[in-house]
């Protein structure tokens, strides 16, 4: 018998309400205070409160909270009742999302034929997985039997993964109902949307987690999984019409991001900024000076930069930026009204999407403030800037932004600033 039912049943056959009439009692959950022992008289339309429930009584059926001294308390991830401790996106109790990286991209490739095409690897340990699209194509996830690298090698970019039903089809072929995610085991058995068939919406087990597959009215569907995954997964799309874009995201432990990038290259991911590496040109050993026939106008000197020191400035840029990291400046190119730095990322303090070892940082002026010197280490706070058409994805260092020479003291200051940012 449930604990609350037992407490109500203790009053069965006993007179209450100042009369000799007795009743049979069962729990009533519609009263304002769920930690009062509210019991409904069986066969009647009234309930009576017998005071507080005993400590340890569940607040309501199926709830995680327990009643203690008349209050409903939930346990935090630290196991303490009434604690506000919660797991972060990395699965750490009370963490600050600093032990994992957020992967978020849009797959826009349009295949040349109908069939299963690779979208991305979802490595072992991934959490908070989400994929969504609006089309009559079908997404699929394959479980890897021998690891993500082997699976990626088995299915090269643009390769077709045929189910046992076979067949290629064409974009002009028949349309199916919208569906998301073909889950397939390492033995070739699809768990969801396999063999060119549409699976019903619902919850499916894959890679040690529950995958929730939903299909709304119209050509829209989503796939979510809390994780962590116990093995690599491969996200695929069964193209039946041109691909309008598939959004996917997940959180990944930092130590798994490097191998994930290497495996993703097998699938042909494009980098964030595919420009060739450039550095400031070096002068020749014996240059030949040829005086110009017409005078070259001397560029105007750069004005002095505003003062950006102080705790308030550090807090403003740390809390409001998308990325905070230590980087060494490898190259600098001035282009029209902007400056581009090539940097090597050495230590990441904050990131809302993954950073690679080599990145470009853009400053919106040929006289950036503050200027960055070559071959020096800086603490940088940058924004992510994506063009409306999705063709450019840049790290932006705003004018008079946060760019300071790295030092152990500056490292301590920026770590302290992280504790004062609002959640």
C-alpha positions in Angstrom: 0.0 0.0 0.0 1.4 3.5 -0.8 2.5 5.4 2.2 -0.1 8.1 1.9 -2.9 5.5 1.4 -1.7 3.8 4.6 -1.9 7.1 6.6 -5.5 7.8 5.4 -6.5 4.2 6.1 -5.5 4.6 9.8 -8.7 6.7 10.2 -11.0 4.1 8.7 -13.9 3.2 11.1 -13.0 6.0 13.5 -15.5 8.8 14.2 -14.4 12.3 13.0 -16.0 15.7 12.5 -17.5 15.6 16.1 -20.0 12.9 15.2 -20.2 9.1 15.7 -20.4 8.5 11.9 -17.4 6.7 10.4 -16.0 6.7 6.9 -13.5 4.9 4.7 -10.7 7.3 3.6 -8.5 7.4 0.5 -5.9 10.1 -0.4 -7.2 13.3 -2.0 -4.7 15.3 -4.2 -6.8 18.3 -5.1 -6.1 20.3 -1.9 -3.8 23.4 -1.9 -1.1 21.9 0.3 0.1 18.6 -1.0 2.0 17.9 2.3 -1.2 17.9 4.4 -2.9 14.5 4.9 -6.0 15.3 2.8 -8.3 12.3 2.7 -11.5 11.8 0.7 -14.5 10.0 2.2 -15.3 7.1 0.0 -18.7 7.4 -1.5 -19.0 11.1 -0.5 -18.1 14.4 -2.0 -16.0 15.9 0.7 -12.4 15.5 2.0 -10.9 16.1 5.5 -7.4 17.2 6.4 -5.9 15.2 9.3 -2.8 17.5 9.6 0.6 17.0 8.1 1.7 13.8 6.4 4.6 11.9 7.9 8.1 13.0 6.8 9.2 11.1 3.8 5.8 10.9 2.2 5.9 11.6 -1.6 4.4 14.9 -2.4 2.2 13.4 -5.2 2.1 10.1 -7.2 5.2 9.8 -9.4 6.8 13.0 -8.1 10.4 13.1 -7.0 9.8 15.5 -4.1 9.2 14.3 -0.5 7.3 16.1 2.3 9.5 17.2 5.3 7.9 19.3 8.1 5.0 20.1 5.9 7.1 21.3 2.9 7.6 19.5 -0.4 11.4 19.3 -1.0 13.1 17.9 -4.0 16.6 16.4 -3.9 19.3 18.1 -5.8 21.9 16.1 -7.8 24.0 16.1 -4.7 21.4 13.9 -3.0 20.3 16.5 -0.5 16.7 17.4 0.0 16.0 21.1 -0.6 19.3 21.5 -2.5 19.3 23.7 -5.6 22.2 21.7 -7.1 21.5 20.7 -10.7 23.4 18.9 -13.4 24.9 21.1 -16.1 24.7 20.2 -19.8 27.9 18.1 -19.3 26.2 16.0 -16.7 28.3 17.4 -13.8 26.5 18.2 -10.6 26.7 22.0 -10.0 29.0 22.4 -13.0 29.2 25.4 -15.3 29.2 23.7 -18.7 33.0 24.0 -18.9 33.8 20.3 -19.2 32.1 19.8 -22.5 31.6 21.6 -25.8 28.4 22.5 -27.7 28.2 21.2 -31.3 25.5 22.9 -33.3 25.4 22.9 -37.1 23.1 22.8 -40.1 23.6 20.1 -42.8 22.7 21.7 -46.2 24.2 19.3 -48.7 21.8 18.2 -51.5 22.4 14.7 -52.7 22.5 13.8 -56.4 20.2 10.8 -55.9 17.6 9.5 -53.4 19.0 7.3 -50.7 20.7 7.5 -47.3 23.3 10.2 -46.9 25.6 11.0 -44.0 24.8 14.0 -41.8 27.1 13.8 -38.8 28.7 11.5 -36.3 27.3 11.6 -32.7 30.1 10.3 -30.6 29.9 8.2 -27.5 29.2 10.3 -24.4 27.1 12.9 -26.3 24.2 14.5 -24.3 21.2 16.6 -25.0 21.0 15.5 -28.6 18.5 17.2 -30.9 17.9 17.0 -34.7 15.1 18.6 -36.6 14.0 19.5 -40.1 11.0 20.5 -42.2 10.8 18.4 -45.4 9.6 15.0 -46.6 13.1 13.6 -46.3 13.9 11.0 -43.6 16.7 11.3 -41.1 18.4 8.2 -39.7 20.8 7.2 -36.9 23.0 4.1 -37.2 24.6 2.5 -34.2 28.3 1.7 -34.7 29.4 -1.9 -34.1 33.1 -1.2 -34.4 33.4 2.5 -33.5 32.6 5.8 -35.2 35.7 5.8 -37.4 35.0 2.4 -38.8 31.4 3.3 -39.5 32.4 6.5 -41.2 34.9 4.7 -43.3 32.2 2.2 -44.3 29.9 4.9 -45.5 31.9 7.7 -47.3 30.5 11.1 -48.0 27.9 10.9 -50.7 27.8 7.1 -50.4 24.4 5.4 -50.3 23.5 3.2 -47.3 20.9 0.7 -48.6 18.6 -1.1 -46.3 17.6 -4.6 -47.0 14.7 -3.3 -48.9 17.2 -2.0 -51.5 16.3 0.5 -54.2 17.5 4.0 -55.0 14.5 6.0 -56.0 14.5 9.5 -57.5 13.5 12.9 -56.4 10.5 12.7 -58.7 9.3 9.5 -57.0 6.5 9.1 -54.5 6.4 11.1 -51.3 6.1 9.5 -47.9 4.8 11.0 -44.7 7.5 13.1 -43.0 9.7 11.1 -40.6 12.9 11.5 -38.7 15.8 9.2 -37.9 16.4 5.7 -39.1 18.0 3.9 -36.2 20.0 0.9 -37.3 22.1 -1.5 -35.3 25.6 -2.6 -36.2 24.2 -5.8 -37.8 22.2 -3.7 -40.4 19.0 -3.8 -38.4 17.2 -0.5 -38.4 15.6 0.6 -35.2 13.7 3.5 -36.7 12.7 4.5 -40.2 14.7 1.8 -41.9 14.3 -0.1 -45.1 12.5 2.8 -46.7 9.6 2.5 -44.2 8.2 5.1 -41.9 8.2 4.3 -38.1 5.5 5.6 -35.8 6.3 8.5 -33.4 7.3 7.3 -29.9 10.2 6.4 -27.7 13.0 4.1 -28.9 16.0 2.6 -27.2 19.4 3.2 -28.8 23.0 3.5 -27.6 22.0 3.3 -24.0 19.6 6.2 -24.1 15.9 6.9 -25.0 15.3 8.5 -28.3 12.1 10.5 -28.4 10.8 10.7 -32.0 8.0 13.2 -32.7 6.2 14.1 -35.9 4.0 17.2 -36.0 1.3 17.9 -38.6 2.9 18.9 -41.8 6.5 18.1 -42.9 8.2 18.7 -39.5 9.8 16.2 -37.2 12.3 16.1 -34.3 14.5 13.7 -32.6 15.7 14.2 -29.0 17.8 12.1 -26.6 19.1 13.0 -23.1 22.1 10.8 -23.3 24.8 10.1 -22.6 25.2 7.7 -25.5 27.1 4.5 -24.8 28.4 4.2 -28.3 28.9 6.2 -31.5 25.9 7.0 -33.6 25.7 8.1 -37.2 23.0 10.5 -38.2 21.8 10.0 -41.8 19.1 11.4 -44.0 17.1 9.5 -46.5 16.7 12.0 -49.3 13.5 11.9 -51.3 13.5 15.6 -52.3 16.1 18.4 -52.2 17.4 19.0 -48.7 16.3 22.4 -47.1 18.6 22.0 -44.1 18.8 19.7 -41.1 19.6 21.3 -37.8 21.4 19.1 -35.2 23.1 19.8 -31.9 24.6 18.0 -28.9 27.0 18.5 -26.0 30.3 16.5 -26.1 33.0 15.9 -23.4 36.1 18.0 -24.2 38.3 14.9 -24.4 36.1 13.4 -27.1 36.0 16.5 -29.3 39.4 16.0 -31.0 38.6 12.4 -32.1 35.1 13.5 -33.1 36.7 16.2 -35.4 39.0 13.6 -37.0 36.1 11.2 -37.6 33.9 14.1 -38.9 36.5 14.9 -41.5 35.9 11.5 -43.1 32.3 12.6 -43.6 33.5 15.8 -45.3 32.6 18.6 -42.8 33.5 22.0 -44.0 35.5 24.2 -41.6 34.2 27.4 -40.1 36.4 29.7 -42.1 38.1 28.0 -45.1 40.3 30.9 -46.1 44.0 30.0 -46.8 46.4 30.7 -44.0 48.1 34.1 -44.5 50.7 36.0 -42.5 52.2 39.5 -42.8 54.7 39.4 -45.8 58.3 39.4 -44.7 60.8 41.8 -46.5 63.3 40.4 -48.9 66.9 40.2 -47.9 68.0 42.6 -50.6 65.0 44.7 -51.7 65.2 46.9 -54.7 63.7 50.3 -54.1 62.0 51.9 -57.1 60.7 55.4 -56.4 57.1 55.8 -57.5 56.3 58.2 -60.3 53.3 59.5 -58.3 53.3 60.1 -54.6 51.4 57.4 -52.6 49.1 58.9 -50.0 50.2 58.2 -46.5 47.4 56.5 -44.5 46.1 58.5 -41.6 47.6 57.4 -38.3 45.4 55.3 -36.1 43.8 57.3 -33.2 44.5 56.2 -29.7 42.4 53.4 -28.3 40.0 54.1 -25.4 40.8 52.8 -22.0 39.4 49.3 -21.5 40.8 48.5 -18.1 38.8 47.7 -15.0 36.7 45.0 -13.5 33.4 46.3 -14.9 34.7 46.1 -18.5 36.0 42.6 -17.9 32.6 41.4 -16.5 30.7 43.1 -19.3 32.6 41.4 -22.1 33.1 38.0 -20.3 29.4 37.6 -19.5 28.1 38.9 -22.8 30.4 37.2 -25.2 30.1 33.8 -26.9 33.8 32.8 -26.5 36.5 33.6 -24.0 39.9 31.9 -24.7 43.6 32.2 -24.6 45.2 32.4 -28.0 48.6 33.1 -29.6 48.5 35.4 -32.6 50.1 33.8 -35.7 49.2 36.2 -38.5 47.5 39.4 -39.3 46.0 40.7 -42.5 44.4 44.1 -43.0 41.6 44.1 -45.6 39.7 47.3 -46.5 37.9 48.3 -43.3 38.7 45.2 -41.2 41.6 43.2 -39.8 41.8 39.5 -39.6 44.0 37.7 -37.1 44.9 34.0 -37.3 45.3 32.6 -33.8 46.1 29.3 -32.2 43.6 28.5 -29.4 45.4 27.3 -26.3 42.9 27.4 -23.4 39.2 27.8 -23.5 37.3 29.5 -20.6 33.9 29.8 -22.2 32.4 28.7 -25.5 28.8 28.4 -26.8 29.9 26.3 -29.8 33.1 24.4 -30.5 36.4 26.1 -31.2 39.2 24.6 -33.4 42.9 24.7 -32.7 43.3 27.3 -35.4 40.8 30.1 -35.8 40.4 33.4 -37.5 39.4 36.4 -35.4 38.0 39.5 -37.2 38.2 43.1 -35.9 35.9 45.6 -37.7 38.5 48.2 -38.5 42.0 48.5 -40.0 42.9 50.2 -36.7 41.5 47.7 -34.3 41.3 48.5 -30.6 43.1 47.1 -28.8 45.7 46.0 -31.4 47.1 42.5 -31.2 50.8 41.9 -31.6 52.2 39.0 -33.5 53.5 35.9 -31.6 52.0 37.1 -28.3 49.4 35.4 -26.1 46.1 37.1 -25.3 42.9 36.6 -23.4 40.2 37.3 -26.0 36.4 37.7 -25.6 34.7 37.3 -29.0 31.2 37.1 -30.5 30.0 34.6 -33.1 28.7 36.4 -36.2 26.8 34.4 -38.9 25.8 36.1 -42.1 22.0 36.0 -42.9 22.7 33.7 -45.9 24.8 31.3 -43.7 27.9 31.7 -45.9 30.1 33.3 -43.3 30.7 32.2 -39.7 33.1 34.5 -38.0 34.6 35.2 -34.5 34.3 38.9 -34.0 36.5 41.0 -31.7 34.4 44.2 -31.1 35.9 47.6 -31.1 37.3 48.4 -27.6 36.6 44.8 -26.7 38.3 42.5 -24.3 41.8 41.6 -25.5 44.5 41.5 -22.8 48.0 40.0 -22.7 47.7 36.6 -21.0 49.3 36.3 -17.6 48.7 34.2 -14.5 47.2 37.2 -12.8 44.8 37.8 -15.8 43.9 34.2 -15.8 42.8 34.5 -12.1 40.8 37.6 -12.8 38.9 36.1 -15.7 38.1 32.9 -13.7 36.8 35.1 -11.0 34.6 37.0 -13.5 33.0 33.8 -14.6 31.5 33.3 -11.1 29.6 36.6 -11.3 27.9 36.1 -14.6 24.1 35.7 -14.4 22.9 32.2 -15.4 
